[in-house]
Amino acid sequence: MTRKTWRIGVAGLGTVGGGLLEFLLERPDFAPAGDRAVVTAVSARNRSRARSVDISGLAWFDDPVALAASPDIDIFVELVGGSDGPAKAAVEAALKAGKPVVTANKALIAEHGAELAALAEASGAPLLFEAAVMGGTPAVKMLREAMVGDDVSAMAGILNGTCNFILSEMESKGRSFPDVLADAQRIGYAEADPTTDVGGFDAAHKISILAALAFGCAPNFAAAEIEGIGQVEQLDIALAKDLGYRIRLIASTERTADGVAVRVHPSLVAFGHPLAETRGATNALFIEGSRIGRIFIQGPGAGAGPTAAACAADIADVMTGARRPVFQAPAAQLAPFVAVAPTRRVGKAYLRLLVKDQPGVIAAVSETLAECGVSIDSFLQKPVEDAGGVPIVLTTHAVAESVLTDAINRIERLEAVIERPKLLRIARI
Ligand SMILES: NC(=O)c1ccc[n+]([C@@H]2O[C@H](COP(=O)([O-])OP(=O)(O)OC[C@H]3O[C@@H](n4cnc5c(N)ncnc54)[C@H](OP(=O)(O)O)[C@@H]3O)[C@@H](O)[C@H]2O)c1
């Protein structure tokens, strides 16, 4: 039997692109159907840059859009990155030409997924993005394929390795956020501009994609509530620990009667919970389904090897002819994404107050909370040197966010309270 050779064009030869080239050079026959996948053409910014593999025998394109539309490739792999610009233009060009696209670009899929899905559908070309969420850990295929027989109600995970590394280091070494971030930048765990990671945007891109796959709606990144880890202080990590929690950046989504909520918040997770025990750059995800129950996956969320493996799995799907809608339904039938207003959230909370060292403060705070209908679960007062006051921290039972905000506003106005109380959510999972 003659084996078909699929000509692969790869735009972007950085961490992921380099990893994919190395893999395909070594294992061109990896795909189950027995055909071969051979990289024949590449594009990057700088032709003379040293690469981990010899690309001298491959066709070179200065412009990724020209590569995407080239009749000399069968599959276009986009590993440039960025929600707009050349990555988007190239993916659009490939799909318009009816060419299968594999990408690791979560920003692109989260922000333009619906329009790209429509383009893909119009030309009949697959658009696959396993590597876009959790790198080498197969979250996308799990939701898109293995869980279609279930109704997913909620998901919560650690989807940004950089943030988890920073929070883990802050906890284990007792160091501040700026200190650990500087270290993470030195060793290559964080970008020179860390905003996308530490601001929570990368995790929000990923959970927006997972929400679309789980709930059969178009991704709606614009509706995500996003809070990064920049405000997490060593004091919060220490106080949370005293209360039996670790702080993690939790990306979550749930479907309620009101619609879909997509959120990213630094959150308290109880000791012993698998998300609390997920340390370093590892990613993890809980999925709650009505029939399957609870599923937990954990694994590498980045890196050349794992991410290239996920791209290769998508290439294999194209080669074997596996076909699914880009999300869970044809583009025109995707449910509208009805976002739940942030004030509708109901959950437990952690409040840290800085108060004057005088009698009656705790009673005043407790009374205010009771008047607002917020019920206290636990209370901790801890003397801290040079804090400029006495830090007190309390956790609440489940409460509506609107009620909590009202209570925080009223506590802030109490005479003995020095600054606005700091709020962190306690993860629901
Ligand atoms: N790194 C990971 O572990 C990981 C994990 C999951 C998903 N992803 C996603 O994978 C994608 C690639 O990430 P990466 O970490 O591999 O990025 P990277 O190391 O920064 O590499 C980007 C590549 O794109 C090329 N490039 C940039 N602008 C270009 C342009 N205008 N035209 C042509 N080529 C251009 C660069 O060329 P030069 O080399 O010539 O500068 C470089 O080869 C991103 O969407 C990222 O979010 C990455």
The ligand as a Gaussian input file, in Angstrom:
#p B3LYP/6-31G(d) Opt

LIG

0 1
 N        5.664000      28.111000      24.763000
 C        4.761000      27.235000      25.204000
 O        5.075000      26.358000      26.024000
 C        3.343000      27.270000      24.693000
 C        2.386000      26.405000      25.238000
 C        1.088000      26.404000      24.726000
 C        0.765000      27.273000      23.706000
 N        1.707000      28.128000      23.210000
 C        1.334000      29.011000      22.112000
 O        2.096000      28.659000      20.966000
 C        2.345000      29.807000      20.175000
 C        3.841000      29.968000      19.982000
 O        4.460000      30.113000      21.238000
 P        6.047000      30.012000      21.430000
 O        6.275000      29.983000      22.893000
 O        6.605000      28.934000      20.587000
 O        6.478000      31.454000      20.881000
 P        7.955000      31.983000      20.564000
 O        8.975000      31.084000      21.162000
 O        7.970000      33.417000      20.921000
 O        8.055000      31.848000      18.974000
 C        7.319000      32.648000      18.100000
 C        7.780000      32.374000      16.685000
 O        6.970000      33.145000      15.813000
 C        7.830000      33.838000      14.885000
 N        7.204000      35.096000      14.502000
 C        6.894000      36.142000      15.278000
 N        6.343000      37.116000      14.547000
 C        6.313000      36.673000      13.285000
 C        5.874000      37.217000      12.067000
 N        5.366000      38.455000      11.980000
 N        5.993000      36.462000      10.945000
 C        6.516000      35.225000      11.000000
 N        6.947000      34.652000      12.133000
 C        6.857000      35.374000      13.256000
 C        9.140000      34.048000      15.628000
 O       10.177000      34.219000      14.671000
 P       11.726000      34.353000      15.067000
 O       12.113000      33.042000      15.696000
 O       12.427000      34.581000      13.793000
 O       11.800000      35.506000      16.020000
 C        9.243000      32.749000      16.423000
 O        9.844000      31.750000      15.666000
 C        1.677000      30.972000      20.920000
 O        0.382000      31.166000      20.421000
 C        1.612000      30.480000      22.349000
 O        0.578000      31.079000      23.090000
 C        2.996000      28.149000      23.677000

